Amino acid sequence: MARALAGLMPRAEAVLIPAGALLAGFAIFSLFLGALGKSPAEFFGLVWKAGFSSAFSWQNTLSRVGPLALAALCVALPARLGLVVIGGEGAIVLGGLAAAVTGTVLAGLPGYPAMLLMAVAAMILGGLWIGAIGALRIRRGVNETIASLLMAYIAIALFNHFVEGPFRDPASLNKPSTAPLAETLRVGDMPFIATHWGVVAAALACLLCWVLIDRTTLGFAARIAGDNVRAAQVQGLPVARLVIGFTALGGAFAGLAGFYEVAAVHGSANASLIAGYGYTGILVAFLARHNPLAILPVAILLGGFEASSGLVQRRMDLPDATILVFEGIVFVIILLSEALYGRLRIFTPGYWEHR
């Protein structure tokens, strides 16, 4: 028994510490609610009801899982190289804009080829945008965290400029947007559930990223470079290409999230596309420890919380930003929990070998 635990506990560290941090975040947020005179039990009950209690609740939750998981990959892939990229929101909105404009131009093509080109355009623009951050890091030594955050704001400003200016549909009076997509270019729902195919695309993307990172020589090289850049350079690994390639791939997935938001949810590029998925995706990636296979269940959990924001606002008379407060508290606890890795004796093999 002790020998089995000695082999199991080091692996369990990557699960138990984030889970403990999440529970600690729940506890601190409960104290926050208590200070406001609100019931934590009622809050979590409403989250369960709105996010997970019925088929309709799951539809609301799963509709958010796709963009959350794809945005998390934009963080998780560069993280394997030791980079902290937090600009996925910019790639999402630009990817959505590229998809909307491409759809308008290709309106005369058959549906599936045109949708494929829309997705490709979204991924290319998202990949170029985030890949540029990797290039700045490698070529000019610019901090990728600051660069990605600033470029996200630039991307949103560009998005607003094009949506309200050159690409604006004249018929969109009160809410500027691009021309609505033709019905043949809209992504439909999956059978038996009113949720679009973006969640399936996100699941496949997570699986492909896991294969890339854990089952290929390219992923092995990326992990070496993430652990020690100098050692990777001494071994002759193409660190510059790895950094630019992984950041671009992460940006491409974020751009794909923008495509699904336009083609499956909104039907055009407008201000509703700036929904904060890129920022919540940061929390998803950190909670999942940048493991692509863990990203999907974490995205489901946080998708349920985001789906409940409206109900919490109505029933508890709390502002819509309450869920953002919860996510902020959890994110801070997750960052603090990083100091625990490798320091708790219970997760070391030697602790159990003597039991």
Rosetta blueprint (number, residue, H / E / L):
1 M L
2 A H
3 R H
4 A H
5 L H
6 A H
7 G H
8 L H
9 M H
10 P H
11 R H
12 A H
13 E H
14 A H
15 V H
16 L H
17 I H
18 P H
19 A H
20 G H
21 A H
22 L H
23 L H
24 A H
25 G H
26 F H
27 A H
28 I H
29 F H
30 S H
31 L H
32 F H
33 L H
34 G H
35 A H
36 L L
37 G L
38 K L
39 S L
40 P H
41 A H
42 E H
43 F H
44 F H
45 G H
46 L H
47 V H
48 W H
49 K H
50 A H
51 G H
52 F L
53 S L
54 S L
55 A H
56 F H
57 S H
58 W H
59 Q H
60 N H
61 T H
62 L H
63 S H
64 R H
65 V H
66 G H
67 P H
68 L H
69 A H
70 L H
71 A H
72 A H
73 L H
74 C H
75 V H
76 A H
77 L H
78 P H
79 A H
80 R L
81 L L
82 G L
83 L L
84 V L
85 V L
86 I L
87 G L
88 G H
89 E H
90 G H
91 A H
92 I H
93 V H
94 L H
95 G H
96 G H
97 L H
98 A H
99 A H
100 A H
101 V H
102 T H
103 G H
104 T H
105 V H
106 L L
107 A L
108 G L
109 L L
110 P L
111 G H
112 Y H
113 P H
114 A H
115 M H
116 L H
117 L H
118 M H
119 A H
120 V H
121 A H
122 A H
123 M H
124 I H
125 L H
126 G H
127 G H
128 L H
129 W H
130 I H
131 G H
132 A H
133 I H
134 G H
135 A H
136 L H
137 R H
138 I H
139 R H
140 R H
141 G L
142 V L
143 N L
144 E H
145 T H
146 I H
147 A H
148 S H
149 L H
150 L H
151 M H
152 A H
153 Y H
154 I H
155 A H
156 I H
157 A H
158 L H
159 F H
160 N H
161 H H
162 F H
163 V H
164 E H
165 G L
166 P L
167 F L
168 R L
169 D L
170 P L
171 A L
172 S L
173 L L
174 N L
175 K L
176 P L
177 S E
178 T L
179 A L
180 P L
181 L L
182 A L
183 E H
184 T H
185 L H
186 R L
187 V L
188 G L
189 D E
190 M L
191 P L
192 F L
193 I L
194 A L
195 T L
196 H E
197 W L
198 G H
199 V H
200 V H
201 A H
202 A H
203 A H
204 L H
205 A H
206 C H
207 L H
208 L H
209 C H
210 W H
211 V H
212 L H
213 I H
214 D H
215 R H
216 T L
217 T H
218 L H
219 G H
220 F H
221 A H
222 A H
223 R H
224 I H
225 A H
226 G H
227 D H
228 N L
229 V H
230 R H
231 A H
232 A H
233 Q H
234 V H
235 Q L
236 G L
237 L L
238 P L
239 V H
240 A H
241 R H
242 L H
243 V H
244 I H
245 G H
246 F H
247 T H
248 A H
249 L H
250 G H
251 G H
252 A H
253 F H
254 A H
255 G H
256 L H
257 A H
258 G H
259 F H
260 Y H
261 E H
262 V H
263 A H
264 A H
265 V H
266 H H
267 G L
268 S L
269 A L
270 N E
271 A H
272 S H
273 L H
274 I L
275 A L
276 G L
277 Y H
278 G H
279 Y H
280 T H
281 G H
282 I H
283 L H
284 V H
285 A H
286 F H
287 L H
288 A L
289 R L
290 H L
291 N L
292 P H
293 L H
294 A H
295 I H
296 L H
297 P H
298 V H
299 A H
300 I H
301 L H
302 L H
303 G H
304 G H
305 F H
306 E H
307 A H
308 S L
309 S H
310 G H
311 L H
312 V H
313 Q H
314 R H
315 R H
316 M H
317 D L
318 L L
319 P L
320 D L
321 A L
322 T H
323 I H
324 L H
325 V H
326 F H
327 E H
328 G H
329 I H
330 V H
331 F H
332 V H
333 I H
334 I H
335 L H
336 L H
337 S H
338 E H
339 A H
340 L H
341 Y L
342 G L
343 R L
344 L L
345 R H
346 I H
347 F H
348 T L
349 P H
350 G H
351 Y H
352 W H
353 E H
354 H L
355 R L
